[in-house]
Amino acid sequence: MLLVKQNFPDRAIADIPGTVTKELQDAGFGSGLAAGASVAIGVGSRGISNIAAIVKAVVSFWTAKGMNPFIFPAMGSHGAATAEGQADVLAHYGITEATMGCPVRSSLEVISLGKTPEGIEAFLDKYASGADGIMLVGRVKQHTDFEGKIESGLFKMMAIGLGKWAGAKNYHTHAYKLGMETVIRSVGKQVLGSGKILGGMAILEDAYHNTAKLTAVPVGQMLEMEESLLEICKSWAPSLPCDLDIIMINEIGKQISGAGMDTKVVNRGTAGEYNPWRNTPKMERIYIRDLSSLSYGNGVGFGLADVVHDRLLAKLDPTPTWINALTASTPGAAKTPIHWSTDRECLDRIALTVGQHDVSNVRLGWIHNTLELGLLGLSSNLRAEIEANSRLEIVEEEHALPFDAEGNLPFDVFVKDTGNSH
């Protein structure tokens, strides 16, 4: 193996609270509300860099305006589809009443906003519906399930996030035939019709998972601005540098991606399709080693792998995993793949299925997770491709995979001082 650095542009914002405040002020947030108004701030379940600092700055802005903000989870069925579980997800990110200086109100109760022209009943979090205004804080990024002009972002939060479990189940069922982008647009417009939405704070991350852009999005410009921001995200998106026979991933988890791993990085469909995404390196086999502790036992997406380590199965909680998979109408994401108790056996056995008679010809990649692609391991038979790619830099010369006596690999092999890589 060779330890390789991918040199992406560093777009990290230095002053996150200051940027949030300036964006909200310049966009005129709060101008339509009277002093003392209640503002519900919706926060999702993804592992967004600096999310606590961003949300804290939003709360401080509204407090300074003389408003009464509170936070609520906007995360569909996540947190095992319970009010306590969703509050726990936020708490793990450092978002609590004590740290934010405002209440955190979590509930699965919703009110109906009627049906869209497409016949989709829309729902809204009950606590949020009682506020004078609703603001969303979320990351704009590519969605794992589909390609479109609107994918994962504020509009999706207005639909699936604000609709809680009731909405998430309903919308994914409609999306099975209508398509997810159609559902997101349809329900989003219905929620806008409630008159409660103030807009949102859109978060964009660079290829190093840094907070790279913070944009206040007023309610009247949400659709157009999100389409524009998604184009920026797509142009910044990191990728694996070449086709691989096996991609070995240290961890998956809900804070990493809705499917546990970014399907557009590993080129796997949410129904298990091999290499469905165009202009993306092909991955013949996926091996997942572990489940992140920040996923709270939700292993959804592990079913898309070809092989997993037994340690992942030991940490998997069927309840949130199955709820998530069934709510999203993707039962294949929760199927149990082939599995063994050591990394060596998992790799040895799956290496025989990629059409190579000589294992030394197997093209192997090793990453920590699909958010962190700045540093990766690549098998030495890829040296010529690495050296021909100006984006890549070999930072450690080839060495054997460091198996221990039991046949397992470490998890900290990528902890190196290599600049912005994680």
Backbone torsions as a table, in degrees:
resi	resn	phi	psi	omega
1	MET	NA	148.6	172.3
2	LEU	-114.4	139.9	173.3
3	LEU	-91.0	121.9	-170.0
4	VAL	-125.4	136.0	174.9
5	LYS	-102.7	133.8	171.7
6	GLN	-95.8	121.5	-177.2
7	ASN	-91.7	95.0	177.4
8	PHE	-96.9	159.4	173.1
9	PRO	-63.7	137.9	177.5
10	ASP	-94.0	112.9	-176.6
11	ARG	-114.6	21.4	-174.1
12	ALA	-60.7	135.4	175.3
13	ILE	-82.6	132.0	-177.3
14	ALA	-77.4	-45.8	-174.8
15	ASP	-112.6	91.5	-176.9
16	ILE	-71.0	-51.4	179.8
17	PRO	-59.0	-42.5	179.9
18	GLY	-63.3	-39.1	179.5
19	THR	-66.8	-42.5	178.2
20	VAL	-59.3	-48.7	-177.9
21	THR	-61.6	-46.0	-179.5
22	LYS	-63.6	-41.9	179.3
23	GLU	-60.6	-46.3	-178.5
24	LEU	-66.8	-39.4	178.1
25	GLN	-65.8	-47.3	-177.7
26	ASP	-64.5	-30.4	-179.2
27	ALA	-84.8	-4.1	176.2
28	GLY	77.1	24.9	178.8
29	PHE	-64.0	137.6	178.0
30	GLY	93.8	-7.6	-175.9
31	SER	-68.1	-23.7	-177.4
32	GLY	-97.9	5.2	-177.5
33	LEU	-111.8	143.3	176.2
34	ALA	-81.1	154.3	177.1
35	ALA	-56.1	138.5	-179.1
36	GLY	89.6	-2.4	179.5
37	ALA	-65.5	150.1	177.4
38	SER	-91.9	135.9	-179.5
39	VAL	-124.3	118.6	177.5
40	ALA	-89.9	124.0	-177.8
41	ILE	-108.0	112.3	-178.5
42	GLY	-87.0	128.2	-178.3
43	VAL	-127.8	136.3	-174.9
44	GLY	-93.4	-167.3	-170.7
45	SER	-109.1	0.6	-178.3
46	ARG	-74.6	155.5	178.5
47	GLY	-82.3	74.5	-177.4
48	ILE	-84.2	131.3	177.5
49	SER	-59.5	136.6	175.6
50	ASN	61.0	25.0	-174.6
51	ILE	-62.7	-38.4	-179.6
52	ALA	-64.9	-41.3	179.3
53	ALA	-65.5	-38.8	-179.8
54	ILE	-66.7	-48.0	-179.3
55	VAL	-64.4	-41.2	178.0
56	LYS	-58.5	-41.5	179.3
57	ALA	-66.2	-36.6	177.2
58	VAL	-65.7	-45.4	177.9
59	VAL	-59.3	-45.4	-179.0
60	SER	-62.2	-37.5	177.9
61	PHE	-60.2	-48.4	-177.8
62	TRP	-68.5	-37.5	178.1
63	THR	-63.2	-42.4	178.8
64	ALA	-64.9	-25.1	177.5
65	LYS	-80.2	-2.3	-178.8
66	GLY	84.6	16.9	179.7
67	MET	-94.4	171.7	178.0
68	ASN	-116.7	87.3	-178.5
69	PRO	-80.3	152.3	166.6
70	PHE	-143.2	157.9	-176.7
71	ILE	-107.0	142.3	172.8
72	PHE	-138.0	147.7	178.4
73	PRO	-70.9	128.3	175.6
74	ALA	-115.5	80.1	-169.4
75	MET	-146.7	33.2	171.6
76	GLY	52.6	-119.6	-176.0
77	SER	-99.0	4.7	-175.5
78	HIS	-67.9	168.9	-174.3
79	GLY	67.2	33.5	-179.2
80	ALA	60.7	23.9	177.8
81	ALA	55.6	41.5	173.4
82	THR	-130.1	152.4	178.7
83	ALA	-62.4	-42.0	-179.5
84	GLU	-66.3	-41.5	-179.8
85	GLY	-63.3	-39.4	-179.6
86	GLN	-70.2	-37.5	175.5
87	ALA	-64.8	-36.5	178.3
88	ASP	-64.6	-38.0	177.6
89	VAL	-59.7	-47.6	178.6
90	LEU	-62.2	-41.1	-179.0
91	ALA	-61.9	-36.5	180.0
92	HIS	-66.3	-24.9	175.9
93	TYR	-87.3	4.3	179.9
94	GLY	87.1	16.7	-178.1
95	ILE	-106.6	96.6	178.6
96	THR	-134.4	170.2	177.4
97	GLU	-60.4	-39.4	-178.3
98	ALA	-66.0	-41.9	-176.3
99	THR	-80.8	-29.9	-176.0
100	MET	-92.5	-21.5	-179.2
101	GLY	76.6	24.6	176.0
102	CYS	-155.6	163.2	-179.2
103	PRO	-66.2	152.2	169.5
104	VAL	-116.3	117.8	-175.1
105	ARG	-116.7	114.4	-175.4
106	SER	-117.3	128.4	178.4
107	SER	-155.3	153.2	173.5
108	LEU	-97.3	-0.6	-180.0
109	GLU	-72.0	142.6	-179.5
110	VAL	-135.7	162.7	169.1
111	ILE	-114.7	154.6	178.9
112	SER	-86.4	138.0	175.4
113	LEU	-106.9	16.8	-179.7
114	GLY	83.6	-173.7	-175.9
115	LYS	-104.4	145.6	176.3
116	THR	-77.1	168.5	175.8
117	PRO	-56.8	-23.9	177.9
118	GLU	-85.1	1.9	177.7
119	GLY	84.3	20.5	-178.3
120	ILE	-98.4	119.1	176.8
121	GLU	-73.0	128.9	-178.1
122	ALA	-101.4	147.9	-178.3
123	PHE	-128.5	158.2	180.0
124	LEU	-141.2	133.2	176.5
125	ASP	-46.3	131.2	-174.0
126	LYS	-63.4	-43.5	178.3
127	TYR	-61.1	-45.9	-178.7
128	ALA	-63.3	-36.5	-177.9
129	SER	-63.9	-24.8	-179.8
130	GLY	-86.4	-5.6	180.0
131	ALA	-81.6	163.0	176.3
132	ASP	-76.6	-23.9	178.1
133	GLY	-157.9	154.5	-179.2
134	ILE	-124.1	129.7	175.4
135	MET	-121.6	141.2	-178.9
136	LEU	-108.8	141.8	175.2
137	VAL	-124.1	113.0	-176.0
138	GLY	-160.9	163.0	-179.4
139	ARG	-89.4	136.0	171.8
140	VAL	-93.4	126.8	-178.2
141	LYS	-160.2	175.4	174.7
142	GLN	-69.4	144.1	175.8
143	HIS	-87.2	152.9	-177.9
144	THR	-79.1	-17.8	-170.2
145	ASP	-101.6	-24.1	-171.8
146	PHE	-153.8	169.3	174.9
147	GLU	-117.7	137.4	179.9
148	GLY	-170.0	-175.0	177.2
149	LYS	-82.7	-22.3	171.7
150	ILE	-124.2	125.2	179.7
151	GLU	-126.6	-104.3	-178.4
152	SER	-102.8	121.6	-177.6
153	GLY	176.6	-149.1	-175.4
154	LEU	-67.4	-39.1	179.5
155	PHE	-64.2	-40.7	177.6
156	LYS	-65.0	-37.6	176.1
157	MET	-63.1	-38.1	178.4
158	MET	-62.2	-32.0	-179.4
159	ALA	-86.8	-78.4	-171.3
160	ILE	-72.0	-37.9	-179.0
161	GLY	-67.1	-52.3	-178.0
162	LEU	-71.7	-22.2	-179.4
163	GLY	-81.2	-5.7	178.9
164	LYS	55.8	-155.6	-175.6
165	TRP	-67.4	-40.3	-179.3
166	ALA	-59.1	-45.1	179.7
167	GLY	-68.5	-43.7	-177.7
168	ALA	-58.2	-44.5	178.7
169	LYS	-62.2	-46.5	-177.5
170	ASN	-64.0	-44.9	-175.0
171	TYR	-69.6	-40.6	179.0
172	HIS	-66.8	-32.2	176.6
173	THR	-64.9	-45.6	176.2
174	HIS	-64.2	-36.5	-177.6
175	ALA	-65.7	-23.5	179.9
176	TYR	-57.4	-32.9	179.5
177	LYS	-108.0	-36.3	-175.5
178	LEU	-86.1	-23.3	-173.3
179	GLY	95.1	143.5	-174.1
180	MET	-67.2	-38.5	-178.9
181	GLU	-63.3	-41.0	177.8
182	THR	-60.2	-43.0	-179.8
183	VAL	-66.1	-44.4	-179.9
184	ILE	-60.1	-45.0	179.7
185	ARG	-65.6	-43.7	-176.8
186	SER	-64.0	-50.4	-178.5
187	VAL	-70.0	-38.6	178.6
188	GLY	-57.2	-43.5	178.9
189	LYS	-65.5	-36.3	178.0
190	GLN	-65.1	-41.7	178.4
191	VAL	-66.3	-38.7	176.2
192	LEU	-59.9	-33.9	179.9
193	GLY	-65.7	-13.4	177.5
194	SER	-69.9	-19.6	-178.2
195	GLY	78.1	3.6	-176.2
196	LYS	-89.6	-24.0	-171.8
197	ILE	-75.5	129.8	177.0
198	LEU	-96.3	-22.2	-175.3
199	GLY	130.9	-153.6	-177.8
200	GLY	-160.9	170.7	171.5
201	MET	-107.9	109.5	-179.0
202	ALA	-87.7	130.6	-178.6
203	ILE	-111.3	128.4	175.0
204	LEU	-117.7	138.3	178.7
205	GLU	-115.3	148.7	178.0
206	ASP	-86.5	-174.6	-175.2
207	ALA	-67.9	-15.8	176.8
208	TYR	-93.3	6.6	-179.6
209	HIS	71.9	22.7	174.1
210	ASN	-85.7	151.1	169.7
211	THR	-69.4	113.1	-171.1
212	ALA	-111.1	-22.6	-179.5
213	LYS	-155.7	133.2	175.9
214	LEU	-124.7	120.1	-174.2
215	THR	-129.1	121.9	173.5
216	ALA	-76.6	126.7	-174.7
217	VAL	-115.8	103.4	178.8
218	PRO	-65.9	153.5	-173.2
219	VAL	-57.4	-36.6	-176.9
220	GLY	-72.2	-9.8	-177.2
221	GLN	-122.1	15.3	-171.2
222	MET	-61.3	-46.3	-176.4
223	LEU	-65.6	-50.8	-176.3
224	GLU	-65.2	-42.8	-178.7
225	MET	-67.8	-37.1	180.0
226	GLU	-68.5	-37.3	175.7
227	GLU	-59.3	-42.4	-179.9
228	SER	-67.6	-42.3	-179.8
229	LEU	-66.3	-35.2	178.6
230	LEU	-64.3	-37.4	177.4
231	GLU	-61.3	-39.9	176.5
232	ILE	-62.9	-45.7	179.8
233	CYS	-57.0	-44.4	-178.6
234	LYS	-63.0	-36.6	-179.8
235	SER	-72.2	-23.2	178.7
236	TRP	-92.9	-13.2	-169.0
237	ALA	-59.1	132.5	176.2
238	PRO	-76.9	162.5	177.5
239	SER	-150.0	165.9	170.4
240	LEU	-74.2	149.5	-168.9
241	PRO	-83.4	-10.8	-174.6
242	CYS	-162.3	167.3	173.7
243	ASP	-64.7	143.8	-179.8
244	LEU	-135.8	148.1	172.8
245	ASP	-77.2	-39.7	179.4
246	ILE	-136.0	130.2	168.6
247	ILE	-110.8	119.9	179.7
248	MET	-99.8	125.8	-174.4
249	ILE	-119.3	125.4	-179.3
250	ASN	-62.5	-42.3	-174.4
251	GLU	-150.7	150.8	167.4
252	ILE	-122.9	167.5	178.1
253	GLY	173.5	158.3	-177.6
254	LYS	-65.5	-27.4	178.9
255	GLN	-75.7	-13.2	179.5
256	ILE	-88.6	-45.0	-179.8
257	SER	-163.9	158.2	179.0
258	GLY	-60.0	-29.4	177.5
259	ALA	-101.0	21.8	179.5
260	GLY	81.1	-34.5	175.8
261	MET	-143.2	152.7	-179.5
262	ASP	-73.0	109.3	-176.3
263	THR	-64.6	-22.8	179.5
264	LYS	-83.2	-7.5	170.1
265	VAL	-89.0	-46.7	-176.6
266	VAL	-90.5	-1.6	175.4
267	ASN	55.4	58.1	178.7
268	ARG	-138.0	132.9	179.1
269	GLY	-77.8	159.7	-178.2
270	THR	-74.1	-7.9	170.4
271	ALA	-102.3	12.2	177.4
272	GLY	91.7	5.3	-178.6
273	GLU	-63.3	138.2	178.9
274	TYR	-84.8	127.1	171.8
275	ASN	50.8	57.7	-179.1
276	PRO	-85.4	-16.4	-172.8
277	TRP	-91.8	126.0	-178.4
278	ARG	-71.7	156.1	177.3
279	ASN	56.6	31.7	179.3
280	THR	-129.1	134.9	178.4
281	PRO	-52.4	144.1	-178.0
282	LYS	-85.1	136.2	176.2
283	MET	-118.3	116.5	-177.7
284	GLU	-78.1	-39.2	-178.9
285	ARG	-138.0	143.9	177.9
286	ILE	-117.7	128.0	175.7
287	TYR	-119.6	121.3	-179.9
288	ILE	-109.7	130.3	-172.8
289	ARG	-94.7	-30.0	-172.0
290	ASP	-159.6	168.0	177.0
291	LEU	-112.5	128.3	-179.5
292	SER	-61.9	142.0	177.4
293	SER	-65.9	-23.3	-179.6
294	LEU	-78.2	0.1	178.4
295	SER	-94.5	-3.9	175.5
296	TYR	54.7	39.3	177.9
297	GLY	82.9	-6.9	179.3
298	ASN	-79.0	105.7	-177.5
299	GLY	-101.8	19.7	-178.1
300	VAL	-54.6	135.5	-175.3
301	GLY	104.5	-19.6	179.5
302	PHE	-65.5	-24.5	178.8
303	GLY	-69.4	-11.8	177.9
304	LEU	-83.5	-11.8	179.5
305	ALA	-78.3	162.2	175.4
306	ASP	-91.4	-26.7	179.9
307	VAL	-154.6	144.5	176.4
308	VAL	-135.1	158.8	176.7
309	HIS	-82.2	149.0	178.6
310	ASP	-58.7	-28.1	-178.2
311	ARG	-63.5	-30.4	177.0
312	LEU	-66.5	-45.5	-179.3
313	LEU	-62.7	-32.5	-179.9
314	ALA	-67.7	-26.3	-178.5
315	LYS	-95.5	-9.0	-174.4
316	LEU	-76.4	132.1	175.1
317	ASP	-104.6	114.5	-176.2
318	PRO	-60.2	-33.7	-173.5
319	THR	-60.0	-59.6	179.1
320	PRO	-67.2	-30.9	-179.9
321	THR	-64.4	-48.7	-178.1
322	TRP	-70.5	-39.9	177.3
323	ILE	-57.4	-47.2	-178.3
324	ASN	-63.7	-45.8	-177.6
325	ALA	-64.9	-42.5	-178.8
326	LEU	-72.9	-38.3	177.3
327	THR	-60.5	-40.0	-179.2
328	ALA	-83.5	2.8	-178.3
329	SER	57.8	35.6	178.2
330	THR	-128.4	66.4	-177.6
331	PRO	-60.8	-26.9	179.1
332	GLY	-62.5	-23.1	179.8
333	ALA	-72.1	-8.6	-179.5
334	ALA	-117.4	11.5	175.7
335	LYS	-74.7	147.1	-179.4
336	THR	-85.3	118.5	178.7
337	PRO	-77.0	178.0	169.3
338	ILE	-57.5	144.1	-178.1
339	HIS	-152.3	150.2	174.9
340	TRP	-139.7	174.1	-170.5
341	SER	-94.1	-3.5	177.9
342	THR	-135.4	152.8	176.1
343	ASP	-62.6	-38.8	-177.2
344	ARG	-61.8	-45.7	-178.6
345	GLU	-67.4	-40.3	178.4
346	CYS	-59.3	-45.8	-179.4
347	LEU	-70.3	-45.1	-178.7
348	ASP	-58.5	-43.2	-174.8
349	ARG	-75.4	-40.8	-177.8
350	ILE	-74.4	-24.4	179.1
351	ALA	-64.9	-20.9	-179.9
352	LEU	-80.3	-2.4	-173.7
353	THR	-109.0	9.8	-174.6
354	VAL	-109.1	15.0	174.5
355	GLY	81.7	18.4	179.1
356	GLN	-111.3	123.6	177.9
357	HIS	-76.9	-28.1	-179.2
358	ASP	-111.5	118.7	-175.4
359	VAL	-62.0	-23.0	179.9
360	SER	-68.6	-12.7	177.9
361	ASN	-92.5	-6.4	-179.9
362	VAL	-68.4	128.6	179.7
363	ARG	-89.4	107.1	-173.3
364	LEU	-111.7	133.7	172.1
365	GLY	-121.0	152.2	-177.2
366	TRP	-139.3	119.0	178.9
367	ILE	-127.5	161.7	176.9
368	HIS	-76.2	-54.7	172.1
369	ASN	-155.5	176.1	-173.3
370	THR	-80.5	-4.6	172.1
371	LEU	-85.4	-25.5	-170.7
372	GLU	-114.1	89.2	-174.8
373	LEU	-112.7	10.1	-179.8
374	GLY	-69.1	-27.1	-179.7
375	LEU	-133.9	131.3	-178.2
376	LEU	-150.6	159.4	173.4
377	GLY	-97.9	138.2	176.5
378	LEU	-133.1	139.7	-179.0
379	SER	-64.7	147.7	-172.4
380	SER	-65.9	-15.3	176.0
381	ASN	-72.4	-2.9	176.5
382	LEU	-100.6	8.8	-174.5
383	ARG	-54.4	-45.0	-177.2
384	ALA	-60.6	-42.0	178.7
385	GLU	-67.8	-36.9	178.8
386	ILE	-63.7	-48.7	-177.0
387	GLU	-67.5	-22.0	179.1
388	ALA	-86.3	-7.0	-176.8
389	ASN	-104.1	113.9	-175.7
390	SER	-65.5	-17.7	179.9
391	ARG	-79.7	-16.4	-172.7
392	LEU	-104.0	146.5	179.9
393	GLU	-140.8	124.7	176.1
394	ILE	-77.9	118.2	-177.5
395	VAL	-105.5	-10.9	174.4
396	GLU	-150.2	128.0	-176.2
397	GLU	-69.2	169.7	-168.6
398	GLU	-62.6	143.7	176.2
399	HIS	-150.2	159.1	179.6
400	ALA	-69.7	151.8	173.8
401	LEU	-56.7	128.6	-172.0
402	PRO	-82.8	66.2	177.5
403	PHE	-67.6	142.5	172.9
404	ASP	-88.1	-173.6	-175.3
405	ALA	-63.4	-26.5	179.7
406	GLU	-87.7	-5.5	179.8
407	GLY	91.7	19.2	178.5
408	ASN	-108.7	159.1	-178.6
409	LEU	-106.4	156.0	175.7
410	PRO	-74.9	170.6	175.8
411	PHE	-107.5	-11.8	-174.2
412	ASP	-102.1	17.1	-177.5
413	VAL	-63.3	-20.5	-177.6
414	PHE	-97.7	4.8	179.8
415	VAL	-80.0	92.6	-177.7
416	LYS	-133.2	157.0	175.8
417	ASP	-85.3	85.5	-176.9
418	THR	-126.1	44.8	176.1
419	GLY	75.1	-122.2	-171.3
420	ASN	-88.6	-2.9	179.3
421	SER	-70.7	150.8	-176.2
422	HIS	-99.1	NA	NA
